[in-house]
Amino acid sequence: MHILNIAWDHTQSRSDFRDRVILGPENLKFGLSALLKMPGAVIREAAALMTCNRVEWYLLCDDTERALSDLMEFYREQTGFILSEQDPRPLQRLDSESVLHLFRTASGLESLMVGETQILAQVRAAYELLLEQGEKSPVFNRLFQEAIRCGKRSREETGISRGAVSVSMAAVEMSRRIFSDLNSKTVLLVGAGESAELAVKHFQTLNAEHFLIANRGRERGEALAAAAGGTYLTLDDLPKALLVADIVVVVTASPDYLITAEMLGAAMKKRRSGSMYIADISSPRNVDPAAANVPNCFLVDMDTLDSVVEENLSRRREAVKEAAGIAAEMSLEFAAWLKTMDILPTISGLANYFDGIRKQILSEYKHKSSEENLQTMDELSRRIVQRILHNPIRYLRDQAGADTLDHREISVIWQIFKLEKMLDKYQIPKS
């Protein structure tokens, strides 16, 4: 059996192509099940990780070429997609490379923004979808559990995900230097573009709930206000909004100052609350630099935030080596566990074979002995079987763990004990 990873990601394909091969949650759930039921299927287990930056399939199979062919046939039948000569070839990884790649992905090492945290939640979602299939997936169950554990370890033990690495995130995080609790604070967003949307999301992760959205375009402003559970304002309402806002983030494309020092000075005199934090992440600036001189106003601009982002990125780059080490270590541990899967049928067969004989002999004494004596014999015979099997099973596990197992030895065990015939005779499951 091989673990085959088939993928298209941001390193070798454009987003418009990935849009053609990505599947939504419902179609994906059906797709995983359909792959296992392809005629003459060679795919035993299947999982998928699909995000805006990657479309990845993980397939446990005994024929990698046929598995790729089955996947392409599935796409043709279910979505109408046919890979053309002009389309990017899928990346293919096998066995240890597939495992290491998944562990690195969960750790944020393969992301466009190194160390981003969203990917770990997406790996967890892929695992939950795997569990929903209703099919037994012992290998991938363990694989994705360990990938999630690897992602957690990398973030807890290294600085791979610490510190803001976008200007909007840095603007939000710096607000906590002024206010420790954002839940009770009012946040004013001036602008409703992509950076403003990201700022809202970052604020919400820090428990901010009260939002005012001021924007020149009403439709987009109202849409962001609705998404934030806040109130839409026009730019003419800014003087009033400054009377109640504790945090102000300004991100528009306006060529002029939208907030002047005079406007802020007037607002601060009328306000009941104290300090105000202002982040101007517009280019050109939309807040008068002289606003920094207004008492109790803390103004940061792009230059300050850019330096914070660069410092944090530098720290993350230093943590990459540590996180990569954790991923490599845990992928080797998984590989060692996977090797033991080769011997499980033999161990299970031996245990079931000896236990079957034990129970068969005990059944002959069922009407010849008291209940108390039967219980004693049951316990005694169980312990004898355990002692007999201890060294053979220990040997198999040690050999598998050291990667020195000769599969001819397994064949000899089955021949000596005639396991196939004896398990059938006693009607005992082989695994």
Steps between C-alpha positions, in 0.01 A plus 500: 500500500620851416396845623464709185459877513363663183488879519468834326607796712606864485858403409412359156146595403286810475191553711270490194625147424462387862142626491434235233623209714384605845189330642254639753441313831199301380653402165825418675330270749337316210827504306700326773245222517480473119877455469486196729226346286653545155481176293801286589602772745860502624433787743441370853478829690453858380520847650514850355622843608352787301564869567531815292871421450499122458304200373656187647394137488646233728444146373598170661546263207691199371542636145596868478458536122155345513407720798589815305303368204200429724514853641505651151211274398307607809546867403384428144187314614400725789607849394573476128859613560763349269867587551633647175856536374490871586395440861761473778598143583406400854778473754550140613656386825535145624512339843746685730490810277119507523506466878768765548317738266174469695680557831681805360172629358323468837792688658457794261834435328346454154267801517528812287534687831729281709353412838142606427256334736198439278655198329496296821123545528471395135702182565270429793197549271651251253537250783139551612385439141704181498316382811162580343559256213388202704785297351779357716817703449751379759807638322361844411325527835840476667669712230269799541494474880878520501501785245271704725719420802805607299336831407418569864851411618663723240297798610536435872873424500624748238427856391375388158158665549581781741460866415306686233625451144257726318456873548130466588577231758783711646265799528253289695758337728655835589163618628544257789796704621250774579196292596539158659129417460344576161158355580368825643672728246346656189696444179465746211610372158538772236487315168337171403752332269690177545736637765204631700332158476816332629524751783143419606582129508813562706308719744232234537761239595593736787133514613420846361124530441411865444574624148434818305573487125548831319534478123443719196320220310177414679450149363841366599493686830163354596616150398804517729292650780253212469782244505649663810164542672566874509366831370565664165594870489582746224831685499307812602417321827866471602500792747211337691658155480822632656303595810436134582778303328780358713688345210520641147646320200512699179558323168372675187640621171405861563762757387409730793504493878166363618586560865678822591672607819229766552223242461665272756573786740136606498381143554739432789375808686139376482567132566417337830739210448877538513761376253458438128716271286524587128664287231539661158575219253402701194729596217518794469429588862142580592570625854682828557840414660447797732227291669782330693531825701137490619496401871397137568516411130740220404564504125691235305563505126622265226868558580453385860284204405731390217791482744288288740404264216860464381622427853232232544579346160865482599407314818285257304782432257723411796231260629464319166797273572359394837152435359649305209690287751180416686325404175792278396517333842126428510494372140771246593293392802201448273713301256610273787135446598407430139762225477330318787184483289677236285519262795160564657320222303767252610490609864122497495500162324734342757304642793166390356637156406633419848198654670271294277675178600482605866127565484438180303670287768325687783164434336568125530504537879188717516283218639779320686598768747350756735451864400770604745752253353414609145572861590834397652594297190393787275727743680788252518481408131473866399823580688680198351409617147622853577834365624544275197431784256695771682841439338378430144286814499777708659739375232266596216440848644872563556591386149227716346603801708865462399403452133684165495197272467538231236153432361604140434492454878134599504431250224673226703285578805183459296627173353628346827181566691279452194328821609281531191347153549482516879331843503245369252449184708427695815313769302726766642547838326847537343549859613 
